[in-house]
Amino acid sequence: MIMNVLAVGDVVGEQGLAFLEQHLRSVQKLHGVHFTVVNGENASGVGILPRQARAIYEAGADVVTLGNHTWNRIQIKDLLDDVSWILRPANYTSRVPGRGLGIYEGPRGLRVAVMNLIGRCEMDSNFDNPFTVADRLLRHLDADLCLVDFHAEATSEKGAMAYYLDGRVQALWGTHTHVPTADCQVLDRGLGFVTDLGMTGPARSVLGMKHEQAVNRFLGGLPMRFEPAPGPCKLEAVLFSLDTETKRCVHVERVDIAE
């Protein structure tokens, strides 16, 4: 059986959330999607509120993943313990709510593991090593397939993780930078990989935020809270086709849409 997995880039702001709600199910139907993972950590601009997480899930996500802005909206902490379909990065160092790995029911009873990791290059160094945490989580993993959302800044760290896990997981995608990359590929041992999914949110923006605020920052202006930009939106995502018998990815392609 070929199982189609849709990975959707970081949802930015209420505009991005509304666009996801409007289009996700039609994308799933068009591409015969069996399982969907959406990164939602910017649904509130920075962070995510419980109602926004539930809205992403109800829009058609099987799993909602997070990243470095997990705690910017501390209201999410209880939901992280209450439901299994939302994950925060597994390699947080302190005792924090939630989990970074979940096992979910896929088509025909397949056990689909989803792992959420966060990188350390140009990020908060107070994270555990994502490579060794991945080793630990995979050591006793009881699942048929494993998917990884690696929320990281450096493209080199994302690529290194893909080669490190090639042959042990079936798909790995990068999130966080909000810029889609054109390097969809299948590695030698069957791992499907793309450096970054991109984002779901305002298209005429700087990473989803008002462009004038970004310009102000680089000109040395007073700091301000970034706000999602107005205007048309886009949804950036990647489709991974997995052979469930050989446990290899056989095809990777972008499935971006825009207003």
Backbone torsions as a table, in degrees:
resi	resn	phi	psi	omega
1	MET	NA	140.3	172.4
2	ILE	-98.0	122.6	178.4
3	MET	-105.5	123.3	-178.9
4	ASN	-95.5	120.8	-179.5
5	VAL	-110.5	126.9	176.7
6	LEU	-104.5	124.5	176.3
7	ALA	-112.0	122.0	-172.8
8	VAL	-109.3	131.7	-176.5
9	GLY	-68.7	160.6	-171.4
10	ASP	-42.4	122.1	176.8
11	VAL	-77.0	125.5	-176.3
12	VAL	-115.7	114.7	172.5
13	GLY	70.7	175.0	178.8
14	GLU	-63.9	-30.8	178.7
15	GLN	-64.6	-44.6	178.0
16	GLY	-64.1	-39.6	178.5
17	LEU	-63.0	-44.3	179.2
18	ALA	-63.3	-39.3	179.4
19	PHE	-66.5	-39.4	176.1
20	LEU	-61.6	-46.8	-179.7
21	GLU	-60.7	-34.6	-177.4
22	GLN	-74.6	-33.3	-167.7
23	HIS	-118.0	-16.9	-170.9
24	LEU	-60.0	-46.7	-175.9
25	ARG	-66.1	-32.7	177.7
26	SER	-69.8	-36.4	175.4
27	VAL	-65.1	-42.7	178.6
28	GLN	-60.3	-44.4	-179.2
29	LYS	-66.3	-43.5	-177.9
30	LEU	-60.3	-38.2	-174.3
31	HIS	-105.2	10.2	177.3
32	GLY	59.4	45.3	-175.0
33	VAL	-75.5	134.7	177.9
34	HIS	-101.8	-23.4	-173.7
35	PHE	-153.9	136.0	-173.6
36	THR	-131.3	132.3	174.8
37	VAL	-120.7	128.8	-178.9
38	VAL	-122.1	128.8	172.5
39	ASN	-84.0	123.3	-173.6
40	GLY	-119.0	16.6	-167.6
41	GLU	-69.5	-13.5	178.8
42	ASN	-110.4	19.7	-177.8
43	ALA	-61.7	-25.9	177.5
44	SER	-102.6	24.3	-173.7
45	GLY	87.8	-69.5	167.2
46	VAL	-128.5	115.2	-176.0
47	GLY	98.5	-177.6	-178.2
48	ILE	-147.2	138.0	176.9
49	LEU	-93.3	155.1	-180.0
50	PRO	-54.2	-41.7	-179.3
51	ARG	-64.8	-32.2	178.8
52	GLN	-72.6	-38.6	176.3
53	ALA	-61.8	-43.9	179.1
54	ARG	-65.1	-36.1	179.0
55	ALA	-64.7	-39.7	177.1
56	ILE	-64.1	-43.5	178.9
57	TYR	-62.7	-45.8	-178.9
58	GLU	-69.6	-22.2	177.5
59	ALA	-73.6	-14.4	176.9
60	GLY	133.3	2.2	177.7
61	ALA	-76.0	137.7	170.8
62	ASP	-84.1	-31.5	179.9
63	VAL	-140.8	140.0	173.6
64	VAL	-113.0	124.0	179.3
65	THR	-106.7	161.3	-176.1
66	LEU	-128.1	-161.1	-176.8
67	GLY	-168.6	-140.3	-173.4
68	ASN	-71.6	-16.2	178.4
69	HIS	-98.0	17.0	-177.4
70	THR	-51.6	-42.3	-172.1
71	TRP	-96.9	6.7	178.8
72	ASN	-68.1	-24.5	172.4
73	ARG	-120.9	89.9	-170.4
74	ILE	-63.1	-13.8	178.3
75	GLN	-60.1	-19.2	-176.7
76	ILE	-74.7	-14.4	-169.7
77	LYS	-59.3	-40.5	-178.2
78	ASP	-68.8	-38.6	179.7
79	LEU	-63.3	-33.0	-179.8
80	LEU	-60.9	-30.0	177.1
81	ASP	-90.6	-25.8	-171.6
82	ASP	-81.6	-30.7	-176.4
83	VAL	-125.9	154.0	-176.7
84	SER	-90.8	-14.0	-171.1
85	TRP	-87.3	1.2	175.8
86	ILE	-118.5	132.7	-177.5
87	LEU	-121.4	145.9	168.2
88	ARG	-114.3	162.8	-177.4
89	PRO	-53.3	134.9	-175.4
90	ALA	-71.5	-21.3	-172.8
91	ASN	-100.6	27.3	164.8
92	TYR	-63.7	141.4	-172.5
93	THR	-86.3	-30.3	-175.0
94	SER	-90.9	173.9	178.1
95	ARG	-79.6	99.5	-176.8
96	VAL	-123.1	159.5	-179.7
97	PRO	-64.1	160.0	171.0
98	GLY	88.7	-171.5	-175.8
99	ARG	-141.3	157.9	179.7
100	GLY	-111.6	3.6	179.5
101	LEU	-144.1	134.6	176.0
102	GLY	-138.8	155.0	176.1
103	ILE	-119.4	128.0	-171.3
104	TYR	-127.7	157.9	179.8
105	GLU	-84.5	123.0	176.0
106	GLY	-101.9	-166.6	179.2
107	PRO	-63.1	145.2	178.1
108	ARG	57.7	29.4	176.6
109	GLY	77.0	11.0	178.8
110	LEU	-62.8	140.9	176.5
111	ARG	-93.8	112.2	-175.7
112	VAL	-107.7	115.8	176.9
113	ALA	-90.9	140.1	173.8
114	VAL	-125.2	128.3	-179.6
115	MET	-117.1	135.1	177.3
116	ASN	-114.0	120.6	179.0
117	LEU	-124.9	159.3	176.2
118	ILE	-127.9	141.0	-178.7
119	GLY	-80.0	169.7	-179.6
120	ARG	-115.2	-19.9	179.6
121	CYS	-68.2	124.4	-180.0
122	GLU	60.1	21.0	178.0
123	MET	-124.2	-169.6	177.6
124	ASP	-66.9	121.0	-177.3
125	SER	-75.0	-3.8	-178.0
126	ASN	-87.1	30.9	172.4
127	PHE	-103.8	149.3	170.4
128	ASP	-65.8	159.7	178.8
129	ASN	-62.8	118.1	-177.5
130	PRO	-65.3	-27.3	179.8
131	PHE	-68.7	-46.9	-179.0
132	THR	-73.9	-31.3	174.7
133	VAL	-65.6	-40.7	176.2
134	ALA	-60.6	-42.4	176.4
135	ASP	-56.1	-47.8	-176.6
136	ARG	-64.0	-43.1	-177.8
137	LEU	-68.9	-33.4	-178.5
138	LEU	-80.0	-19.2	-172.6
139	ARG	-58.5	-40.7	-177.5
140	HIS	-122.1	27.0	-177.0
141	LEU	-71.9	127.2	179.4
142	ASP	-109.5	83.4	-179.0
143	ALA	-151.1	159.9	-180.0
144	ASP	-82.8	-35.3	-178.2
145	LEU	-139.5	155.6	178.4
146	CYS	-137.2	132.0	179.4
147	LEU	-118.7	144.7	-176.5
148	VAL	-130.1	126.6	167.9
149	ASP	-99.9	112.7	-179.5
150	PHE	-106.1	106.0	-174.7
151	HIS	-90.1	99.4	-170.7
152	ALA	-147.5	153.6	-179.3
153	GLU	-82.5	-47.2	-171.7
154	ALA	-83.8	127.4	176.6
155	THR	-62.8	-32.6	-180.0
156	SER	-65.3	-38.0	179.9
157	GLU	-68.2	-38.2	178.5
158	LYS	-65.7	-45.7	179.0
159	GLY	-63.5	-40.7	178.7
160	ALA	-62.5	-41.1	178.7
161	MET	-63.6	-38.7	179.3
162	ALA	-60.9	-47.6	179.1
163	TYR	-67.1	-33.0	179.9
164	TYR	-66.2	-36.2	-176.6
165	LEU	-98.4	-1.2	179.0
166	ASP	-56.4	127.8	-177.8
167	GLY	93.4	-12.7	179.3
168	ARG	-113.0	-24.8	173.1
169	VAL	-129.7	164.1	-173.4
170	GLN	-97.4	-25.4	179.8
171	ALA	-151.2	141.5	175.8
172	LEU	-142.4	129.9	177.6
173	TRP	-130.9	150.7	176.7
174	GLY	-93.6	146.3	171.4
175	THR	-130.9	178.5	173.3
176	HIS	105.7	-41.8	-173.0
177	THR	-83.0	-11.9	175.2
178	HIS	65.4	13.2	179.2
179	VAL	-121.3	117.8	-176.5
180	PRO	-69.5	139.8	178.0
181	THR	-106.0	158.7	-172.7
182	ALA	-106.1	26.2	-173.5
183	ASP	-109.2	35.5	175.9
184	CYS	-55.2	129.5	-175.6
185	GLN	-159.8	162.8	172.0
186	VAL	-115.7	121.7	-178.6
187	LEU	-77.3	172.0	-169.8
188	ASP	-57.2	-35.8	-177.0
189	ARG	-98.0	12.0	169.6
190	GLY	100.5	13.7	177.2
191	LEU	-89.3	127.7	173.3
192	GLY	-83.8	136.2	-171.3
193	PHE	-144.4	142.6	165.5
194	VAL	-143.5	139.6	-175.2
195	THR	-65.2	-41.6	176.5
196	ASP	-152.5	136.6	-179.6
197	LEU	-71.0	-32.7	-170.6
198	GLY	102.9	-141.4	-177.2
199	MET	-149.9	167.4	173.6
200	THR	-120.1	107.2	-175.9
201	GLY	168.0	-159.5	-174.3
202	PRO	-59.2	127.3	-175.6
203	ALA	-79.6	-37.8	-177.7
204	ARG	-95.2	82.3	-169.6
205	SER	-161.1	176.2	167.4
206	VAL	-108.7	102.6	-178.4
207	LEU	58.4	29.2	178.8
208	GLY	98.1	-13.3	-176.3
209	MET	-100.6	163.1	179.7
210	LYS	-56.9	128.2	-174.8
211	HIS	-65.2	-31.9	-179.1
212	GLU	-67.3	-29.1	176.8
213	GLN	-70.4	-38.5	176.7
214	ALA	-65.4	-42.6	177.6
215	VAL	-60.9	-43.8	179.2
216	ASN	-57.8	-41.4	-179.3
217	ARG	-62.9	-44.9	-176.6
218	PHE	-75.9	-15.5	173.9
219	LEU	-89.9	0.2	177.7
220	GLY	84.9	21.1	179.3
221	GLY	-72.4	175.4	179.3
222	LEU	-61.8	139.6	178.3
223	PRO	-65.1	146.1	179.4
224	MET	-147.2	160.6	177.4
225	ARG	-73.6	126.2	179.7
226	PHE	-69.9	142.5	179.5
227	GLU	-124.1	139.3	176.4
228	PRO	-57.2	143.3	-178.0
229	ALA	-75.5	153.4	172.9
230	PRO	-80.4	178.0	173.3
231	GLY	99.8	-170.0	-174.9
232	PRO	-64.2	153.9	-177.5
233	CYS	-117.4	170.3	176.8
234	LYS	-141.9	157.7	173.6
235	LEU	-124.8	120.6	-178.9
236	GLU	-114.4	128.1	-172.9
237	ALA	-153.1	165.7	178.1
238	VAL	-132.7	138.9	179.1
239	LEU	-104.1	125.0	176.8
240	PHE	-110.2	124.8	177.2
241	SER	-102.9	118.4	-173.6
242	LEU	-112.7	131.5	173.0
243	ASP	-83.0	112.8	-173.3
244	THR	-75.8	-14.1	177.8
245	GLU	-86.0	-47.5	179.7
246	THR	-84.0	-13.4	-178.1
247	LYS	58.3	44.6	176.6
248	ARG	-129.0	147.9	170.0
249	CYS	-77.7	135.9	-178.2
250	VAL	-111.6	-13.9	-178.8
251	HIS	-162.2	143.7	176.4
252	VAL	-135.7	132.2	177.6
253	GLU	-150.4	150.8	175.4
254	ARG	-77.6	145.8	176.9
255	VAL	-135.1	55.0	-177.1
256	ASP	-76.9	146.4	172.5
257	ILE	-135.1	156.1	-179.1
258	ALA	-151.2	154.1	175.0
259	GLU	-72.7	NA	NA
